[in-house]
Amino acid sequence: MSSPNFIDYVKFCSRSGHGGAGCLHFHREKFIQKGGPDGGDGGRGGHIILRGNAQLWTLLHLKYRKHVIATNGNPGEEQDRTGADGKDEILEVPLGTVARQAETGEVICEINEDGQEVIITPGGRGGKGNAYFATSTRQAPQFAQPGEPGVEEWIILELKLLADVGLVGFPNAGKSTLLSVVSAAKPKIGDYPFTTLTPNLGVVQYRDDRSFVMADIPGIIEGAAEGRGLGIRFLRHIERNSLLLFLIPADAKDIQKEYEILLNELRKYNPELLDKKRILAISKSDMLDDELRTEMQREVPTELPSVFISSITTQGIQQLKDLIWKNLHD
């Protein structure tokens, strides 16, 4: 998943098709001058539909589709023939996609299963032909129903990554390095803040051919919930993770304080995130000797499991995997 190709937000104008008009017609043939009404119904307008596709990881293919337009339904015809329905526009999206109204922010649906289909903008219904309105007292209705108009609205699609473990930490805490060590993912790594500008996914191999998925989320800074740094653009990805792995480097000035800042940003963004299981890993611990490690152990928050790791020397990596697996399947 390369940076330029990962798109997790698109906005487009969605316009469904108009319903076809009902037909106003009376049966006519040789020797039958006044046949009954036989006008057929109009076809419905095309829907705008989202379909889940497990093979997609990004919304890149929809980035430049600013208008999605379905076709109109055809009008009804004589001899009680119903007009053809408008062609539906089906947009395939990755699992974890949320559709919402651009104006109100109201969530329309969430796509979480492969092949799941949801109509986000319904087409207009076709109008009834005059044959529909015929009764014993009104045998020759001189009217038919027009089709319903389609709907035009702006839709926002947001992708929330589906992963077992989400990495949470400040920029340059070693999240990308850890992901590159425990999986085959190749995120961009550098010794400066905001190296990671897009989320990265990696499959972590565990014992006996078991595995779990880890997501590297771009670094959080204080004030991210209000839009600072990369803001809330990537905080939403954490909502889909089963377990949160907090990563704080061993050279941090105050481990407890950094943990509280990260926790507070999650709380301000969505208090429900605090209900998720949490693990703390102290990264870059290869720079610590035994005395420093013992001293730093006193600073580590005691309310959650913790482990000292080094992605360079792989120290504590297997212990971290065991801790993650235990918490995922406890």
N, C-alpha and C positions, 0 to 999 in steps of 0.2 A: 504494500500500500504506500505509494510514493506521495510526497507532500502535494505536488500540484494537482494530482488526480483525486485527492480525497475531498469530496464536497459533501457537507452534512446539513446544508440549508439551501432551499430553493423557494422562490415565490413566483407564482404564475397566475394568469387570468384563466379561469376555468369556465367554459361556456357550453352548456348542454343544448341539445337540439330542441326545436319547437315541435309540438305534436301536430300531426297532419289534420286537416279539416275533414269533418264528416261530409259525405256526399248527399246532395239533394237530387234525387232521381226517382222516376216512376217507370215501372216496367212497360215496355212497348214492343209489340210484335204484330205480325199480320193477323187480322181478325180480332185483335185485342187492343181496343182503343184506349181503355182506361184501366190499365193494370195497377196493381198496388205499389206502394213505395218499396224500392229496392236499393236505396243508397247505403253503401257500406261505411264502416267506421274508418277514421284516419289512423295511421300508425303512430306509435309513440316516438318522441324524440330520443336521440342517442344519449346514453349516460356517459359521465366521466367516472372511470372505475380505477381503483388502486388494486394491484395484485402483488402479493408477496413472492419474492424470488430469492431463495437461499443462496444462489450463486452470485448475487450482487453484494458489494460491500460499500458502495458509494452512490450518491445522487448525481454523479458527474454527467450522466447521459441526459439529465433533465435540466442542466444548468442553463442552456441557451434556448429552452422552450418557454418563451414568455407567454404564449397563448396556446391553450389546448382547447380545441373546438370540435364538438361532435356534430354529426349531420342531422338535419331535420327529418321528421317522419313524413311519409308520402300521404297525400289525401286519399280518402276512401273512393271506391269506384262503384259503378252500377253493378247490378246482379249480386248485391250484398258482399262484394269483395272488399276486404280490409286492406288498407294501404300498408306498404312495407314499413317496418320500423327503421328509424335512423340508425346509422352505424355507431356503436359504442367506441369510445376512445379509452383504451386500457393502458395504464401506466404501470410498468413493473418497477417495484421498489425493493430495497433490501429490508430484511427483517429488522424490526426495531424502529421503523419509520412512524412518526406521528404526524397526522394531518390536522390542521387547525384553521379556523376562519381568520383571515388577516385583520379584519376590522374589529372583531370582538375578542379574538384570542381563544374562542371556544374550541375545545378539542372535538374533532369529528370522529376520528377513529385512530386506533393503533394497529399496525400490521405486525404480527408476531409469529405467524405460521406460513410455511411454504405453500403457495397456492391459494392462500386466503384472499378473497375478493370482497371489496367494500365499495358501494356506490357513494362517492363524495358529492357529486352534483347530479341530481336526477334529471332526466329528460322530461319534457312536458307530455302529458297524456294526450292521446289522439281524441278528436271530437267524434261524437256519435252521429251516424248517418240518419236520414229521416226514417228509415225502416225501424229504427230503435224506438221511435216515438209513436208508432202506429198503435192505436187501441180500437176497441169496438165502437167507441163514440167519436174517435178521431182517426178515420181510415186513410186520410190523404194529407198528412202533415206537410206543410209547405216550408219547412225549415229544417236545418241541420245544425249541428254544434261545431263551433270552431275549435281548433286544437289549442291546448294550453301552451303558453310561451315557455321557452327554456329558461334556465337560470344562468346569470352571469355573476361571478364572484371571484375575489382574489383568495387564493389558497396558499398556505405556507406548509412546506414539508420539512420536518426536522428529523434527523437520524440520531438515534441514541444507541450507542454500541451495546451489543449483547455479549457480555463477558462474565466469567466466573469471578475474576479478581480485578479490581481497579487500583492502579497505583496513584497515590495521593501524596503530593509533596511540593515544596518550593522549587522554583527553577534551579537547575544544576544540582539537584539532590542525588543524582545517580540513577534515576528511574529508567532512562533509555539504555544505560549500560547494563543494568540488571536484566532488562527484557532481552537484550542481545545475547546475554550469557545463558539464560535459562531456556531460550527458544531459538528458532531459526529466523526470527524477525531481524531486520537490519535497519533500525531507526537511525536517524542522523544523530551523531554524538559530538559534543564539543564542550570545551571548558569555559562556557559563558552562558548567561541566562537566556531562557526562551530558545534553546536549541530545538526543542520539539514544538512545532507549530501546528501539527495535526495529530490526532490520536493514532496509535499504532497497536495492532493486535498480534499476539504471538501464542502459539500452542506450546504449552510446557509439558514435556514428557515426564511422567512419574513412574513409580515402580510397577512392574508387571504389565507394561504396555498401557497403563492408564494415563490420562492426560487431563489438563484443564486449560482454559483460555485466560490469558492475562492481557489487560489493556493498559497501555502507557498513555496517561492523560497529560496534556501540556500543563506546565507548572502553574500552581496557584500562588497569588500574592495577597497580602492583606488588602482588603477592599475589593476583592474579585467579585463578590456578590453584588457590589454596586457598579461593576463594569470596569474596574481598574485592571491594567495589564491586558490579558486576553479575556478578562471579564467572565460572564456567565456563559459565553459561547460554548465552552467545553465542560462546564460543571454538569450539564444535563447528561453527559455520557456516564457519569458516576451513578445515576439513578438506576441503571440497568444491571449494575454489578452486584453479585451475591455477597461478596466480601471486599472490604476496603483495606488495602495494605498501605499504611502510612510509612513514608520513607524520609528519614531525617539523617543528614550526614553527621559523622562523628566530630567534625570540626565546627558544629553549630555552637553558638555562644550559650544558648539555653535551650536544651531539648524539650523540657516541660513547656516553656513559653511558645516555642515553635509549634508543638503539638496542639496547644490550646488555640493558637491563631488559625491553624488549618481546620480544627474542629468547629470553631466559631464561624468561619466562612461557609462551611457546609450547613451549619444550623441556620444561618441567615438566608441561604439559598432555598433550602428545603429541610425543615426540621425532621422529616421522616427519614432522612439519610442517617440520622444518629441511631436509628433502630437496627441498622445493618451491623453485622459482626465486623470487628476491627482487629488488626494486627499491626504492631509497630516493629519496623526493622531499622536498626542503626547502620547506615551504609558507610563505606570508606573506613571500616574499622581496622584495616590493615595498618593504619598509621598509629594505632594505639598499642602501648605496651601493657603488661598485666596490671601495673599500678594505676595507669590512667583508666583502663577498662573497669577496674573495681570502683574507682572514684566516680566514673560516669554512670555506673549501674545505679547509684543512689539517685541520679537525676531522672532516670527513666520512669515514666508514669506506671503506677502499679495496677491500674484498673484494666489493663489489657495485656495479652501475651506479647512478649517482645523477644527479639533475637538480634545478635550482632553479626553483620555479614560484611563480606568484601567481594565485589564482583571481579576484582583483579586477581585475587588469590583463590577465589571460590570458597573462602572460609565461611562456614555457616549456611551455605546455599542449600545443601541437602536438608539441614535442620529446618530451614525456612519452608522448603517444599513440604516436609512432613507436617509442619504447623498449619500450612495452608490447607492441605488435604484433610487434616483432622477437623478443622473448622468448617470446611465446605460440606463434610459428610457427617458431622456430629449429630 
